[in-house]
Amino acid sequence: MTRLQVKQLDPRLGRDFPMPERATAGSAGIDLRAMVDASITLAPGDCELLPSGLAIHIDDPGLAGLILPRSGLGHKHGIVLGNGTGLIDSDYQGELKVSAWNRSNTTYTIEPGERIAQFVLVPVVAAELAIVDEFDASDRGAGGFGSTGVA
């Protein structure tokens, strides 16, 4: 198991709200909480940047963090990430923030300490770009956006 350096930026974590952790041994993500001072109401189409109360320093260029939506919030209430996925580089040391977007047609209220997203650690393959005049031929070539057919 990989250990990450974590700064607790909001004293309510661990006191008023549980510290983020994996819910089960099989959980891929660590739930992040909305560490806001008061309830925030998101009208349909609204987007708000929410603090998590945590800073995580990954400190390994072979790893990165992803902030992903919670499936229940997205499916049941239309609350997803305004940027789709948040990417946390290994050398970033600032607070993790969550861009919460209400894509539904119903108002939703985010409460202080509510679980709003999840943090997942993933491996990174560093690539070096090599400029070429032509690619080696492949069966697919430059075809995209449905070029391999339907079904």
C-alpha positions in Angstrom: 0.0 0.0 0.0 1.3 3.5 -0.9 1.5 6.1 1.9 0.7 9.7 1.0 1.7 12.9 2.8 -1.5 14.6 3.9 -2.1 18.0 5.6 -5.3 18.5 7.5 -6.3 22.1 6.6 -9.7 22.1 8.2 -9.9 21.2 11.9 -13.4 19.8 11.6 -12.0 16.8 9.7 -11.5 14.1 12.3 -13.5 16.0 14.9 -16.9 16.9 13.4 -16.6 14.8 10.2 -14.7 11.6 9.6 -11.3 11.9 8.0 -11.3 10.6 4.4 -10.5 7.0 4.0 -11.3 4.0 1.8 -14.8 2.7 2.8 -13.9 -0.9 2.3 -10.7 -2.9 1.4 -12.0 -3.1 -2.2 -12.7 0.6 -2.5 -10.6 2.3 -5.1 -11.3 5.9 -4.0 -11.2 8.0 -0.9 -14.2 10.1 -0.3 -13.7 13.9 -0.2 -16.0 16.1 1.8 -17.3 19.6 1.1 -15.6 21.5 3.9 -17.7 24.6 3.5 -18.8 26.9 6.4 -22.5 26.8 5.4 -24.9 25.1 3.1 -24.4 25.9 -0.6 -27.3 25.7 -2.9 -26.6 24.9 -6.5 -29.3 25.9 -9.0 -29.5 24.0 -12.2 -26.4 24.8 -14.3 -24.5 26.3 -11.4 -20.9 25.3 -10.7 -19.0 26.0 -7.4 -15.4 25.3 -6.4 -15.5 23.5 -3.0 -12.7 23.1 -0.5 -11.9 19.6 0.7 -10.0 20.6 3.8 -7.0 18.4 2.7 -3.7 18.9 0.9 -2.1 15.7 -0.4 1.5 15.6 -1.7 1.9 12.5 -3.8 5.7 13.0 -4.2 6.2 10.2 -6.8 6.3 11.2 -10.5 5.1 7.6 -11.3 1.7 8.4 -9.6 -1.0 11.0 -10.0 -4.3 11.6 -8.3 -7.7 11.8 -9.9 -10.7 13.6 -8.4 -13.8 11.8 -9.7 -17.5 12.3 -9.2 -19.4 10.1 -6.7 -21.7 7.9 -8.8 -24.7 8.3 -6.6 -24.6 12.1 -6.6 -24.3 12.1 -10.3 -27.0 9.6 -11.1 -29.6 10.6 -8.4 -29.0 14.3 -8.3 -27.0 15.4 -11.3 -24.1 16.6 -9.2 -20.9 15.9 -11.2 -17.5 17.6 -11.7 -17.5 20.8 -13.6 -14.2 19.8 -15.2 -15.1 16.2 -15.7 -12.1 14.8 -13.9 -9.6 16.6 -11.7 -5.9 15.8 -12.2 -3.5 16.1 -9.3 0.1 16.1 -10.3 2.6 14.4 -8.0 4.4 17.7 -7.2 1.2 19.6 -6.3 1.0 20.5 -2.6 -2.1 22.8 -2.4 -5.6 22.0 -1.1 -7.7 19.6 -3.1 -10.7 21.4 -4.4 -13.8 20.0 -6.1 -15.6 21.7 -9.0 -19.2 20.7 -8.3 -21.6 21.2 -11.2 -25.4 20.8 -11.1 -26.2 19.4 -14.5 -29.8 18.5 -13.4 -32.9 20.7 -13.7 -33.4 20.6 -9.9 -31.8 22.7 -7.2 -29.4 20.8 -4.9 -28.0 21.8 -1.5 -24.5 20.7 -0.5 -24.1 20.5 3.3 -20.9 21.1 5.2 -19.0 17.8 5.5 -21.0 16.1 2.7 -19.2 13.5 0.6 -18.9 15.2 -2.8 -16.2 13.4 -4.8 -13.5 10.8 -4.5 -9.8 10.8 -4.8 -8.1 7.9 -6.7 -4.4 7.3 -7.0 -3.3 6.1 -10.5 0.0 5.1 -12.1 1.5 7.5 -14.7 3.5 6.4 -17.7 5.9 9.2 -18.6 6.2 9.6 -22.4 8.9 11.4 -24.4 7.6 12.8 -27.7 9.5 11.8 -30.9 8.8 13.9 -34.0 8.3 11.7 -37.1 7.4 12.4 -40.7 5.1 9.4 -41.0 3.7 6.8 -38.7 4.1 3.1 -39.2 0.9 1.9 -41.0 -1.9 0.4 -38.9 -5.2 -1.2 -39.8 -7.1 1.8 -38.4 -5.0 4.7 -39.7 -6.5 8.1 -38.9 -10.1 6.9 -38.8 -12.0 8.0 -35.7 -15.4 9.0 -34.3 -17.3 5.8 -35.3 -14.9 4.6 -38.0 -14.8 1.1 -36.6 -18.6 0.6 -37.0 -21.6 0.4 -34.7 -22.1 -2.4 -32.1 
